Amino acid sequence: QVQLVEHGGGLVQAGGSLRLSCVASGRTFINHEMGWFRQAPGQEHEFVAREFGGVTNYGDSVKGRFTISRDRAKGTLYLQMNSLKPEDTAAYYCAARTGTVWDYWGRGTQVTVSS
């Protein structure tokens, strides 16, 4: 069974930092795109960051504050989040894309930023 499991969420004060990690099991995504999304209560799913072949892209709201990286040897995806703001509060999801859609998803980890 293929699983993506996120770790590292929690409660942090505004201006603080957190690092999320996502561990893949059941298959490898070494040659596939991986990314992070988030969803706040009552809001739509929002793209946060993606990485593929060393190329990274970020959503406008996190540019300059968040960094996505991948340790292919460990099969782990990371999201370093700095200068966190209350509006970053959301459930964060790891995802992998093997075709035209994001077809593998984790269950999410909650990030709460207090003001």
LOKENU-193198 format. One line per field, with one value per residue: z negated, x negated, y of N, C-alpha, C in turn; residue number from 1; residue in one letter; chain. Coordinates in steps of 0.05 Angstrom, whole numbers, plus 5000, padded with zeros to 4 digits. Atoms other than C-alpha are relative to their C-alpha. Example, Ala and Ser with C-alpha at 12.3 -4.5 7.8 and 13.67 -1.06 7.14 Angstrom:
n_pz	c(5000, 5001);
n_px	c(4982, 5016);
n_py	c(4976, 4976);
ca_pz	c(4844, 4857);
ca_px	c(4754, 4727);
ca_py	c(4910, 4979);
c_pz	c(5000, 4986);
c_px	c(4982, 5015);
c_py	c(5024, 5022);
num	c(1, 2);
residuo	c(A, S);
cadena	c(A, A);
This chain:
n_pz	c(5000, 4998, 5020, 5005, 5028, 5008, 5028, 5006, 5005, 5028, 5007, 5001, 5000, 4975, 4997, 5006, 4978, 5002, 4977, 4995, 4984, 4988, 4995, 4982, 5003, 4981, 4974, 4999, 4982, 4993, 4973, 4996, 5013, 5026, 5008, 5025, 4998, 5026, 5000, 5024, 5002, 4984, 4976, 4980, 5000, 4990, 4993, 5016, 4988, 4985, 4992, 4980, 4987, 5011, 4995, 5020, 4996, 5025, 4999, 5005, 5028, 5017, 4988, 5017, 5028, 5001, 4983, 4997, 4993, 4999, 5005, 4984, 5013, 5022, 4990, 5017, 4990, 5023, 4996, 5020, 5001, 5017, 5001, 4998, 5005, 5007, 4976, 4991, 5014, 4981, 4998, 4978, 4987, 4981, 4977, 4978, 4974, 4982, 4973, 4996, 5024, 5025, 5005, 5027, 5021, 5028, 5016, 5009, 5026, 5006, 5008, 5012, 5006, 5017, 4996);
n_px	c(4983, 5015, 4992, 5015, 4994, 5012, 5007, 5013, 4982, 4997, 4993, 5023, 4994, 5006, 5028, 5016, 5006, 4994, 5008, 4984, 5012, 4981, 5014, 4986, 5004, 4984, 5012, 5018, 4992, 5025, 4998, 4974, 4995, 4988, 4994, 4985, 4976, 4988, 4972, 4990, 4971, 4983, 5014, 5007, 5027, 5019, 5026, 5021, 5026, 5004, 5028, 5003, 5026, 5016, 4987, 4979, 4981, 4986, 4977, 5008, 4997, 5022, 5026, 5019, 4998, 5000, 5018, 4995, 5023, 4994, 5022, 4992, 5010, 4982, 4973, 4987, 4996, 5000, 4992, 5010, 4983, 5011, 4984, 4972, 4979, 4975, 4986, 5011, 4986, 4986, 5010, 5020, 4999, 5021, 4988, 5018, 4987, 5014, 4990, 4990, 4987, 5012, 4984, 5005, 4998, 5001, 4976, 5003, 5009, 4989, 5018, 4985, 5017, 4986, 5008);
n_py	c(4976, 4975, 4980, 4975, 4993, 4975, 4995, 4974, 4978, 4993, 4972, 4983, 4972, 4985, 4994, 5024, 5019, 5028, 5016, 5024, 5021, 5019, 5025, 5018, 5028, 5016, 4995, 4977, 4978, 4986, 4988, 4987, 4975, 5000, 4973, 4994, 4984, 4995, 4993, 4988, 5004, 4983, 4990, 5020, 5010, 4980, 5010, 4987, 5003, 5024, 5006, 5020, 4999, 4978, 4975, 4994, 4978, 4993, 4982, 4972, 4993, 5011, 4995, 4986, 5008, 5029, 5014, 5029, 5016, 5029, 5019, 5023, 5024, 5007, 5000, 4980, 4973, 4981, 4973, 4982, 4977, 4979, 4976, 5009, 4980, 5013, 5009, 5025, 5021, 5017, 5027, 5001, 5026, 5009, 5013, 5009, 5001, 5019, 4996, 4973, 4989, 5007, 5024, 5011, 4980, 5007, 4992, 4972, 4993, 4974, 4978, 4978, 4978, 4981, 4972);
ca_pz	c(5000, 5020, 4965, 4956, 4883, 4860, 4796, 4762, 4754, 4690, 4656, 4666, 4654, 4711, 4737, 4717, 4759, 4771, 4815, 4844, 4871, 4915, 4917, 4975, 4967, 5012, 5073, 5093, 5123, 5140, 5212, 5200, 5179, 5106, 5072, 5013, 5010, 4954, 4935, 4883, 4855, 4903, 4958, 5021, 5028, 5040, 5076, 5032, 5066, 5115, 5133, 5195, 5219, 5174, 5200, 5148, 5152, 5097, 5086, 5084, 5011, 4987, 5034, 4997, 4932, 4948, 4978, 5007, 5011, 5022, 4995, 5049, 5011, 4953, 4996, 4956, 4977, 4932, 4925, 4885, 4863, 4836, 4816, 4804, 4804, 4774, 4845, 4855, 4807, 4845, 4854, 4897, 4946, 4982, 5052, 5110, 5183, 5228, 5288, 5304, 5236, 5164, 5151, 5083, 5020, 4947, 4892, 4873, 4813, 4777, 4772, 4726, 4722, 4664, 4667);
ca_px	c(5000, 4973, 4973, 4950, 4945, 4933, 4898, 4877, 4940, 4957, 4969, 4920, 4920, 4921, 4851, 4829, 4809, 4830, 4804, 4852, 4831, 4866, 4844, 4865, 4875, 4899, 4865, 4813, 4828, 4755, 4772, 4837, 4861, 4877, 4907, 4943, 5013, 5053, 5125, 5152, 5223, 5275, 5223, 5202, 5141, 5081, 5017, 4956, 4894, 4871, 4805, 4786, 4717, 4687, 4734, 4779, 4840, 4878, 4945, 4943, 4964, 4903, 4848, 4786, 4809, 4818, 4768, 4783, 4730, 4724, 4677, 4683, 4641, 4689, 4751, 4770, 4798, 4789, 4820, 4781, 4828, 4799, 4829, 4896, 4959, 5027, 5054, 5008, 5053, 5079, 5075, 5014, 5015, 4959, 4975, 4942, 4958, 4942, 4983, 5026, 5058, 5035, 5055, 5023, 5039, 5022, 5073, 5045, 5013, 5041, 5001, 5028, 4995, 5015, 5012);
ca_py	c(5000, 5068, 5119, 5191, 5210, 5281, 5301, 5365, 5405, 5441, 5508, 5564, 5639, 5688, 5699, 5629, 5569, 5498, 5442, 5392, 5326, 5275, 5203, 5158, 5084, 5029, 5059, 5110, 5178, 5193, 5207, 5242, 5310, 5322, 5381, 5413, 5440, 5470, 5481, 5528, 5519, 5545, 5557, 5521, 5478, 5523, 5505, 5518, 5489, 5436, 5402, 5363, 5347, 5400, 5454, 5487, 5531, 5567, 5598, 5674, 5676, 5636, 5659, 5680, 5648, 5574, 5525, 5457, 5404, 5330, 5276, 5224, 5174, 5176, 5183, 5245, 5312, 5373, 5441, 5492, 5547, 5612, 5678, 5644, 5687, 5673, 5667, 5607, 5568, 5508, 5433, 5419, 5361, 5325, 5301, 5264, 5267, 5208, 5231, 5291, 5298, 5297, 5225, 5209, 5248, 5246, 5256, 5323, 5355, 5416, 5480, 5534, 5602, 5646, 5722);
c_pz	c(5000, 4980, 5001, 4972, 4993, 4970, 4996, 4995, 4970, 4997, 4998, 5000, 5026, 5000, 4996, 5025, 4993, 5024, 5002, 5016, 5010, 5008, 5018, 4994, 5020, 5029, 4999, 5019, 5009, 5026, 5006, 4984, 4973, 4991, 4973, 5008, 4972, 5003, 4973, 4998, 5017, 5025, 5018, 4995, 5014, 5006, 4983, 5014, 5014, 5006, 5020, 5014, 4991, 5005, 4980, 5009, 4974, 5006, 4992, 4970, 4982, 5012, 4982, 4971, 4998, 5020, 5002, 5008, 4999, 4995, 5014, 4988, 4978, 5009, 4984, 5013, 4976, 5009, 4976, 5001, 4980, 5000, 5002, 4992, 4991, 5024, 5012, 4986, 5019, 4995, 5025, 5010, 5019, 5023, 5020, 5026, 5019, 5029, 5003, 4976, 4975, 4990, 4974, 4980, 4973, 4986, 4989, 4971, 4994, 4991, 4990, 4992, 4983, 5003, 4974);
c_px	c(4982, 5010, 4981, 5008, 4984, 4994, 4991, 5019, 5001, 5008, 4975, 5009, 4993, 4970, 4982, 4997, 5009, 4989, 5018, 4984, 5022, 4985, 5018, 4994, 5017, 4990, 4982, 5011, 4975, 5002, 5026, 5001, 5013, 5005, 5015, 5024, 5010, 5029, 5008, 5031, 5016, 4987, 4993, 4972, 4982, 4973, 4979, 4973, 4999, 4970, 4999, 4974, 4983, 5012, 5023, 5017, 5016, 5025, 4992, 5000, 4977, 4973, 4982, 5001, 4999, 4980, 5006, 4974, 5006, 4974, 5008, 4991, 5018, 5029, 5017, 5001, 5002, 5013, 4991, 5017, 4989, 5018, 5030, 5019, 5025, 5015, 4988, 5014, 5017, 4992, 4983, 4999, 4977, 5014, 4978, 5016, 4985, 5010, 5009, 5013, 4984, 5016, 4993, 5000, 4996, 5025, 4998, 4989, 5008, 4978, 5017, 4980, 5015, 4988, 4989);
c_py	c(5025, 5020, 5024, 5009, 5026, 5001, 5029, 5023, 5007, 5029, 5016, 5029, 5013, 5008, 4976, 4983, 4972, 4986, 4976, 4980, 4981, 4975, 4982, 4971, 4985, 5003, 5024, 5021, 5015, 5014, 5014, 5026, 4996, 5029, 5001, 5017, 5006, 5008, 5010, 4995, 5020, 5011, 4977, 4991, 5020, 4987, 5015, 4998, 4973, 4997, 4978, 5003, 5023, 5028, 5004, 5023, 5004, 5016, 5028, 5007, 4990, 5005, 5016, 4991, 4969, 4988, 4971, 4987, 4971, 4985, 4974, 4973, 4990, 4999, 5020, 5027, 5018, 5026, 5016, 5025, 5020, 5024, 4994, 5022, 4985, 4989, 4975, 4976, 4984, 4971, 4998, 4971, 4996, 4986, 4992, 4998, 4981, 5003, 5029, 5012, 4992, 4976, 4986, 5023, 4989, 5009, 5027, 5002, 5029, 5019, 5023, 5022, 5020, 5028, 5012);
num	c(1, 2, 3, 4, 5, 6, 7, 8, 9, 10, 11, 12, 13, 14, 15, 16, 17, 18, 19, 20, 21, 22, 23, 24, 25, 26, 27, 28, 29, 30, 31, 32, 33, 34, 35, 36, 37, 38, 39, 40, 41, 42, 43, 44, 45, 46, 47, 48, 49, 50, 51, 52, 53, 54, 55, 56, 57, 58, 59, 60, 61, 62, 63, 64, 65, 66, 67, 68, 69, 70, 71, 72, 73, 74, 75, 76, 77, 78, 79, 80, 81, 82, 83, 84, 85, 86, 87, 88, 89, 90, 91, 92, 93, 94, 95, 96, 97, 98, 99, 100, 101, 102, 103, 104, 105, 106, 107, 108, 109, 110, 111, 112, 113, 114, 115);
residuo	c(Q, V, Q, L, V, E, H, G, G, G, L, V, Q, A, G, G, S, L, R, L, S, C, V, A, S, G, R, T, F, I, N, H, E, M, G, W, F, R, Q, A, P, G, Q, E, H, E, F, V, A, R, E, F, G, G, V, T, N, Y, G, D, S, V, K, G, R, F, T, I, S, R, D, R, A, K, G, T, L, Y, L, Q, M, N, S, L, K, P, E, D, T, A, A, Y, Y, C, A, A, R, T, G, T, V, W, D, Y, W, G, R, G, T, Q, V, T, V, S, S);
cadena	c(A, A, A, A, A, A, A, A, A, A, A, A, A, A, A, A, A, A, A, A, A, A, A, A, A, A, A, A, A, A, A, A, A, A, A, A, A, A, A, A, A, A, A, A, A, A, A, A, A, A, A, A, A, A, A, A, A, A, A, A, A, A, A, A, A, A, A, A, A, A, A, A, A, A, A, A, A, A, A, A, A, A, A, A, A, A, A, A, A, A, A, A, A, A, A, A, A, A, A, A, A, A, A, A, A, A, A, A, A, A, A, A, A, A, A);
